[in-house]
Amino acid sequence: MSPFSTITRKPNRYSVVCEAAPKKKADSAAKRDRQAKKRQIYNKAKKFQVKTRMKKDIWKADFYVS
């Protein structure tokens, strides 16, 4: 017999405490979702504006340098 066969493991005796978090109101969550979508569309548009402006400025700089 191997020496490891005599070792027995003790069962884990940890207690698990689960506290229920208060549920968020459905309407406020829906409002937050709507606002997030609006901000996402707005931010995406601004991002494209900045990219377009950068491309135009780089093109102008290259035009004047050449």
Contacts in CASP RR format, 6 or more apart in sequence:
PFRMAT RR
TARGET T0000
AUTHOR 0000-0000-0000
METHOD contacts of the structure
MODEL  1
MSPFSTITRKPNRYSVVCEAAPKKKADSAAKRDRQAKKRQIYNKAKKFQV
KTRMKKDIWKADFYVS
END
